[in-house]
Amino acid sequence: MSKFIKYVFGLLLVLSFHGCTDFVEPAIPYNNFDTGVYLRTLSQTSSFNFFQLSTAKLTLMVEAVDIQDGKLVKDVEVFVNRRRGASLTPEKKVKTVTAADFKSHTVIIPDVHPASGSKYPAATIEVTIQEALTAMGLTLNDINGGDFIEFRLSLNTTDGRTFTNSNLSGDVAGGAYYRSPFFYRIPIVCPSELEGTMDYVQTSMFCPGQISGTVTWTKASATTYKSSDFSFGSWVHCYGASGGVPGGTLTMSDACGVISMTGTDQYGDRYTYKIDKVEGTKLTITWSNTYGEFGTVVLTRKDGKNWPALRN
């Protein structure tokens, strides 16, 4: 039999096999077991908003996959700790999800579930930030922007085995099919939404008078901004039409509501913005620079949104 005939014959066998099989479940490659159980992640919370931390909640939907179609699950324990840089708080148990919480579902994932749906049950695991903090013995004041809340799942089976992030393979943890890390590191992020055009009224300037106008802040990065006029019209007011506006490398940064200035204007002077008051749509700033210029400005958002709790 020629190589060509052998190839065609083999190909026909493969096509025949797949033609009568809608879905093939791959082996479950745990390190220490021939077969096991894994928790395929169907959906999860990606981050916690620092400015809405009191209402933050982990919502995690996982599907129990095993050789008995999910019936090996006894329960799933949920553990939590806080990470700040390399520093970790002791891990604490925060919740237990029972086998009864795993139910049939209709979530479809291309290349994972067939069009008819999944034969494996799924559970939605919810942990509020207050539940997590209570378990760790912490309060909201112990959480900073840039911290992480880490959740680890530990699955106990009806035949006495335990599966978690320490006894699974890389394919199970990070593979596109398995999606089962048993571990979820949720960042505490500080969304910065200061861009926009604001009306301003400036008083107590380095020269006599009171002025008004508009200023626009545009994002230079996720948390930094450029301004159409860092002096809020005072250069033109005090020096005449040729006064222009501060330029150079001046940038305003928003680090979880903490406002700071970096860079210098075209004359090499540095700037300081001091937050005096945050009140609804109005923000009061006192600004100054190393040349001796200064002013107090009330900014009113034109989009009607309230300012976040900015500070220095």
Legacy VTK file of the C-alpha trace (Angstrom):
# vtk DataFile Version 3.0
C-alpha trace
ASCII
DATASET POLYDATA
POINTS 312 float
0.000 0.000 0.000
1.494 3.354 -0.998
2.108 6.206 1.459
-0.618 8.197 -0.281
-3.218 5.435 0.119
-2.271 4.987 3.778
-2.646 8.747 4.355
-6.083 8.914 2.700
-7.279 5.825 4.601
-6.123 7.344 7.907
-7.739 10.680 7.123
-11.070 8.994 6.342
-10.939 7.209 9.708
-10.337 10.515 11.523
-13.144 12.277 9.653
-15.472 9.342 10.291
-14.708 9.479 14.033
-15.288 13.216 14.324
-18.343 13.084 12.093
-20.280 11.113 14.709
-18.924 12.933 17.760
-20.307 16.379 18.675
-17.903 17.052 21.502
-14.723 15.430 22.787
-13.718 16.110 26.384
-9.917 16.078 26.699
-8.124 14.329 29.529
-7.915 16.181 32.825
-4.146 16.574 33.283
-3.670 16.954 37.038
-0.164 16.314 38.251
-0.895 13.615 40.797
-4.100 11.998 39.567
-5.217 10.117 36.480
-8.512 11.983 36.512
-9.698 14.789 38.745
-12.021 17.754 38.942
-11.429 21.277 37.716
-13.446 24.477 37.898
-13.723 26.126 34.518
-14.088 29.901 34.884
-17.156 31.129 33.004
-17.119 34.722 34.261
-15.391 36.753 36.949
-15.011 40.207 38.471
-11.894 41.814 36.988
-11.223 44.625 39.488
-12.530 46.551 42.498
-13.075 50.314 42.217
-11.274 52.059 45.099
-13.835 54.875 45.078
-16.741 52.423 45.401
-14.973 49.909 47.595
-17.717 49.651 50.213
-20.012 48.045 47.618
-17.363 45.936 45.853
-18.063 42.241 45.407
-16.331 39.265 43.831
-18.714 37.453 41.501
-17.262 34.291 40.056
-19.084 31.672 37.967
-17.318 28.315 37.741
-18.259 25.036 36.117
-17.388 21.717 37.759
-15.868 19.325 35.221
-15.120 15.699 36.104
-15.579 12.187 34.808
-18.970 11.985 36.566
-20.305 15.214 35.034
-19.694 17.283 38.158
-20.982 14.772 40.686
-17.568 14.359 42.352
-17.837 17.809 43.953
-18.390 17.770 47.702
-17.755 21.470 48.324
-15.526 24.391 47.375
-13.810 26.434 50.082
-12.945 30.066 49.352
-9.876 31.648 50.969
-8.795 35.283 50.887
-5.787 37.489 51.633
-4.597 41.020 50.839
-1.441 41.652 48.822
0.463 44.944 49.017
3.601 44.677 46.949
5.437 41.636 48.295
3.568 41.784 51.607
0.719 39.333 52.205
-1.776 39.103 55.041
-2.413 35.590 56.410
-4.855 33.666 54.243
-8.298 33.187 55.813
-11.311 31.095 54.875
-14.239 33.303 53.907
-16.903 30.983 52.459
-17.863 27.434 51.541
-19.878 26.578 48.434
-21.647 23.212 48.589
-22.409 20.670 45.873
-26.043 21.808 45.999
-24.959 25.235 44.717
-23.814 23.701 41.409
-26.716 23.682 38.966
-27.309 23.271 35.248
-26.658 26.360 33.140
-26.806 27.625 29.576
-23.519 29.519 29.222
-22.069 28.860 25.764
-18.332 29.207 25.142
-17.201 28.718 21.517
-14.732 25.828 21.115
-15.457 24.696 24.689
-19.177 23.974 24.973
-21.145 22.493 22.075
-24.028 24.466 20.638
-26.465 22.428 22.705
-24.936 23.717 25.954
-22.931 22.119 28.748
-23.531 18.889 30.623
-21.539 20.166 33.612
-23.123 22.107 36.517
-21.978 25.591 37.500
-22.063 27.685 40.677
-21.909 31.436 41.168
-19.584 32.345 44.023
-20.129 35.779 45.568
-17.960 37.372 48.254
-18.576 40.974 49.301
-15.611 43.139 50.233
-16.994 43.348 53.767
-17.082 39.552 54.049
-13.487 39.406 52.828
-12.317 42.150 55.188
-14.076 40.590 58.173
-12.448 37.239 57.456
-9.022 38.931 57.303
-9.635 41.118 60.362
-9.295 44.303 58.295
-11.425 47.366 57.563
-11.898 49.563 54.509
-9.241 51.907 55.927
-6.699 49.081 55.581
-7.113 48.966 51.788
-5.200 51.267 49.443
-5.357 51.789 45.724
-2.853 49.441 44.129
-3.507 46.644 46.649
-4.802 43.256 45.513
-7.431 41.035 47.108
-6.498 37.433 46.350
-9.045 34.620 46.349
-8.103 30.932 46.278
-10.506 28.055 45.694
-10.023 24.614 47.195
-12.305 21.890 45.820
-13.003 18.841 47.985
-14.339 15.724 46.285
-16.730 13.047 47.505
-13.914 10.488 47.371
-11.630 12.452 49.706
-9.343 14.351 47.332
-8.586 18.084 47.238
-7.785 20.213 44.199
-6.425 23.762 44.351
-3.844 25.987 42.639
-0.915 24.047 44.105
-1.650 20.662 42.506
-2.659 21.404 38.949
-0.786 21.696 35.696
-0.131 24.865 33.726
-2.572 23.736 31.054
-5.416 23.528 33.545
-4.558 26.826 35.218
-4.002 28.987 32.157
-5.163 27.044 29.129
-7.913 28.586 26.998
-9.943 25.387 27.248
-9.642 24.558 30.949
-9.637 28.116 32.374
-9.240 26.788 35.897
-6.642 28.726 37.904
-8.322 28.136 41.309
-6.761 31.543 42.116
-8.004 35.057 41.345
-5.989 38.201 42.072
-8.354 41.188 41.992
-6.664 44.612 41.776
-7.910 47.656 43.668
-7.963 50.218 40.874
-8.574 53.935 40.909
-10.352 54.934 37.710
-9.493 58.519 36.868
-12.146 60.447 34.971
-11.102 64.086 35.227
-10.995 64.859 31.518
-13.445 67.377 30.104
-14.088 71.076 29.651
-14.752 73.126 32.775
-15.894 76.692 33.402
-13.569 78.558 35.751
-13.632 81.720 37.856
-10.224 82.815 39.136
-9.631 85.264 41.993
-6.743 86.277 44.278
-4.242 86.182 41.430
-0.672 87.405 41.346
-2.052 90.503 39.583
-5.268 92.450 40.301
-8.614 91.353 38.927
-10.973 88.433 38.522
-11.316 86.401 35.347
-13.486 83.613 33.981
-13.342 81.281 31.025
-13.068 77.606 30.142
-10.249 75.096 30.481
-9.964 71.594 29.049
-8.171 68.647 30.653
-7.260 65.795 28.332
-5.818 62.411 29.268
-2.122 61.920 28.638
-2.323 58.412 30.115
-4.775 56.442 32.263
-4.073 58.663 35.298
-2.303 61.787 33.954
-3.642 64.884 32.239
-2.605 67.830 30.118
-4.391 71.160 30.448
-5.238 73.749 27.809
-4.089 76.340 30.359
-2.417 75.426 33.636
-2.642 79.118 34.704
-6.409 79.366 34.057
-6.126 82.463 31.860
-3.962 84.448 34.266
-0.931 84.781 31.973
-2.976 86.509 29.295
-4.830 88.597 31.893
-1.694 89.718 33.711
0.823 89.970 30.854
-1.413 90.856 27.910
-2.290 89.028 24.717
1.283 87.819 24.268
1.254 86.111 27.660
0.266 82.760 26.217
-0.229 79.675 28.387
2.108 77.435 30.408
3.492 74.606 28.317
6.667 72.575 28.565
6.336 69.179 30.212
3.712 70.095 32.794
1.422 67.195 33.672
-1.220 66.682 36.354
-1.376 63.225 37.977
-4.312 61.563 39.725
-3.144 58.718 41.983
-6.323 57.372 43.571
-7.652 60.872 44.097
-4.314 62.356 45.183
-3.511 65.227 42.813
0.075 66.208 42.083
1.966 68.099 39.395
5.041 66.911 37.540
7.280 68.493 34.920
8.001 72.175 34.295
6.628 74.931 32.064
8.577 76.331 29.108
10.535 78.570 31.482
11.571 75.751 33.810
9.144 76.537 36.626
7.354 73.854 38.645
3.700 74.030 39.658
1.602 73.015 42.649
-2.166 72.445 42.672
-3.693 72.452 46.161
-7.215 71.039 46.479
-9.186 73.417 48.719
-12.723 72.093 48.362
-14.695 69.427 46.512
-18.394 70.184 46.382
-20.573 68.449 43.805
-19.755 69.792 40.347
-17.464 72.491 41.792
-13.764 72.067 42.580
-11.703 74.806 44.231
-7.945 74.820 43.535
-5.183 77.128 44.715
-2.267 76.967 42.311
1.232 78.404 42.451
4.589 78.012 40.746
8.246 78.533 41.545
8.254 81.876 39.687
5.853 83.300 42.284
2.647 83.247 40.256
-0.515 82.009 41.953
-4.296 82.058 41.917
-7.446 80.542 43.376
-9.814 78.923 40.880
-13.301 77.451 41.107
-13.844 74.856 38.364
-17.385 73.824 37.427
-17.835 70.699 35.332
-19.834 71.289 32.183
-20.924 67.636 31.964
-22.881 67.912 35.220
-20.948 65.110 36.933
-19.732 65.431 40.504
-16.010 65.598 41.142
-14.505 62.605 42.931
-13.029 63.049 46.418
-9.759 64.640 45.266
-7.042 65.527 47.761
-3.314 66.306 48.060
LINES 1 313
312 0 1 2 3 4 5 6 7 8 9 10 11 12 13 14 15 16 17 18 19 20 21 22 23 24 25 26 27 28 29 30 31 32 33 34 35 36 37 38 39 40 41 42 43 44 45 46 47 48 49 50 51 52 53 54 55 56 57 58 59 60 61 62 63 64 65 66 67 68 69 70 71 72 73 74 75 76 77 78 79 80 81 82 83 84 85 86 87 88 89 90 91 92 93 94 95 96 97 98 99 100 101 102 103 104 105 106 107 108 109 110 111 112 113 114 115 116 117 118 119 120 121 122 123 124 125 126 127 128 129 130 131 132 133 134 135 136 137 138 139 140 141 142 143 144 145 146 147 148 149 150 151 152 153 154 155 156 157 158 159 160 161 162 163 164 165 166 167 168 169 170 171 172 173 174 175 176 177 178 179 180 181 182 183 184 185 186 187 188 189 190 191 192 193 194 195 196 197 198 199 200 201 202 203 204 205 206 207 208 209 210 211 212 213 214 215 216 217 218 219 220 221 222 223 224 225 226 227 228 229 230 231 232 233 234 235 236 237 238 239 240 241 242 243 244 245 246 247 248 249 250 251 252 253 254 255 256 257 258 259 260 261 262 263 264 265 266 267 268 269 270 271 272 273 274 275 276 277 278 279 280 281 282 283 284 285 286 287 288 289 290 291 292 293 294 295 296 297 298 299 300 301 302 303 304 305 306 307 308 309 310 311
